[in-house]
Amino acid sequence: MNDGTQEDPAGVGGREERDEALLSQLASLRKALAQSVVVTGERVQETVEDAVRRGRMTRRDAQELASAILAASRRQTDEIRQQLEALLERGPRLVRRDGEDAESVSIPIEHEDAAGTTVASAPAPSVPLPITGYDDLTAVLVRKSLAGLSAAELRAVRDHEAAHANRKTVLQAVDRLLAAR
């Protein structure tokens, strides 16, 4: 029955709305990460201990301050992690019903250059990692998995590590292996 309305059999309008919502959520997450700082609990403790040594605060006040900072940091980290996990869970649902992969969306990444000017650049294309389940592995397990990799595979691991977890021990292990070749 033709009632004069046009149907959207491919669901293009709905897909565009979902893509826009996803991009909006990613932009929000990017902003939250840009406004965050990463400080280890050890560094917070060192800083408040220094304040105690200088007589700027009591040890009890320093311990309370360190605990409050770490608790707030854990809450913020958990919130960002939960947002990221929710977005990652949506990923498989962004596949077309006909079995083809959905078109990838390139999201520009903004950063400041050396002069302090905001610059937008496209993210580097993802390269398949030679280590299965890489993102779920500890640094120790990753280092143990590096032994048989080619130089190209080591560079792919290094690029991924530097862009994601940025674990110094993993980066140093990769650099040592690359330097030995």
C-alpha positions in Angstrom: 0.0 0.0 0.0 1.5 3.3 -1.1 0.4 6.2 1.2 2.9 8.7 -0.2 5.5 8.3 2.4 9.0 7.2 1.5 10.5 4.3 3.4 14.2 4.2 4.4 14.8 0.5 3.8 18.6 0.7 4.5 18.0 2.7 7.7 20.4 5.4 6.5 18.7 8.1 8.6 18.9 5.9 11.8 22.5 5.0 11.1 23.4 8.7 10.6 21.7 9.5 13.9 23.6 6.7 15.7 26.9 7.8 14.2 26.3 11.4 15.3 25.4 10.2 18.8 28.5 8.0 18.9 30.7 10.9 17.7 29.1 13.2 20.3 29.9 10.7 23.1 33.4 10.2 21.8 33.9 14.0 21.8 32.7 14.1 25.3 35.0 11.3 26.4 37.9 13.0 24.6 37.2 16.3 26.4 37.0 14.5 29.8 40.4 12.8 29.1 41.9 16.1 27.9 40.8 17.8 31.2 42.3 14.9 33.3 45.7 14.5 34.6 47.5 11.3 35.4 49.4 11.2 38.7 50.4 8.0 40.4 49.5 7.4 44.0 53.2 7.3 44.7 53.7 10.8 43.3 50.8 12.2 45.4 52.3 10.6 48.5 55.8 12.1 47.7 54.3 15.5 47.3 52.3 15.6 50.5 55.3 14.1 52.4 57.4 17.0 51.0 54.8 19.4 52.4 55.0 17.7 55.8 58.9 17.9 55.8 58.7 21.6 55.0 56.2 22.1 57.9 53.4 23.2 55.6 51.0 20.7 56.9 50.6 18.0 59.6 51.2 14.3 58.7 47.5 13.6 59.5 46.3 16.4 57.1 48.7 15.1 54.5 47.4 11.6 54.7 43.8 12.8 54.5 44.6 15.0 51.5 46.4 12.1 49.7 43.5 9.8 50.4 40.9 12.3 49.1 42.9 13.0 46.0 43.4 9.3 45.2 39.7 8.5 45.9 38.5 11.3 43.6 41.0 10.2 40.9 39.8 6.6 41.1 36.1 7.7 40.8 37.0 9.8 37.8 39.0 7.0 36.2 36.1 4.6 36.8 33.6 7.0 35.2 35.8 7.4 32.1 36.5 3.7 31.9 32.7 2.9 32.1 32.0 5.5 29.4 34.7 4.0 27.2 33.5 0.4 27.8 29.9 1.4 26.9 31.1 2.9 23.6 33.2 -0.2 22.9 30.2 -2.4 23.6 28.3 -0.5 21.0 30.9 -1.1 18.3 29.7 -4.6 17.3 26.2 -3.2 16.9 27.4 -0.7 14.3 27.6 -3.5 11.7 25.1 -3.4 8.9 22.4 -6.0 8.9 23.5 -7.3 5.5 26.7 -8.5 7.0 29.0 -5.8 5.6 31.1 -3.8 8.0 29.9 -0.4 8.7 31.9 2.4 7.2 34.6 3.6 9.5 34.4 7.1 10.8 37.6 9.1 11.0 37.5 11.3 14.1 40.0 14.1 14.1 42.1 14.4 17.2 42.9 17.8 18.5 46.2 18.6 20.3 48.4 21.6 20.8 51.6 21.9 18.9 54.9 23.3 20.3 53.6 26.9 19.8 50.4 26.2 21.7 48.2 26.3 18.6 45.4 23.8 18.5 45.9 21.4 15.6 43.5 18.7 14.3 44.9 15.5 12.9 43.4 12.2 11.8 44.1 9.2 14.0 46.6 6.8 12.6 45.0 3.8 11.0 44.9 0.7 13.2 47.4 -2.0 12.4 46.5 -5.6 13.5 48.7 -6.5 16.5 50.8 -9.7 16.2 49.9 -10.6 19.8 46.5 -12.0 20.4 44.5 -10.4 23.2 47.2 -7.7 23.6 45.2 -5.1 25.4 44.2 -7.7 28.1 47.8 -8.7 28.8 50.0 -7.5 31.7 53.3 -5.8 30.9 55.1 -9.0 32.0 53.1 -11.1 29.6 53.6 -8.6 26.7 57.3 -8.6 27.2 57.4 -12.4 27.2 55.5 -12.4 23.9 57.9 -10.0 22.1 60.7 -12.6 21.5 59.7 -14.0 18.1 58.3 -10.8 16.5 59.8 -9.2 13.3 61.0 -5.6 13.4 57.7 -4.5 11.7 55.6 -6.3 14.3 57.7 -4.8 17.1 57.1 -1.3 15.7 53.3 -2.0 15.4 53.4 -3.1 19.1 55.4 -0.1 20.1 53.0 2.3 18.2 50.0 0.7 19.8 51.5 0.7 23.3 52.6 4.3 23.0 49.1 5.4 21.9 47.3 3.4 24.5 48.6 2.1 27.8 52.1 3.7 27.3 53.8 1.3 29.8 57.4 2.2 30.1 58.6 -1.3 30.7 57.0 -2.6 27.5 58.3 0.4 25.4 61.8 -0.1 26.7 61.7 -3.9 26.0 60.5 -3.2 22.4 63.2 -0.5 22.0 65.9 -2.9 23.2 64.8 -5.6 20.7 64.6 -3.1 17.9 68.1 -1.8 18.7 69.5 -5.3 18.7 68.4 -5.9 15.1 
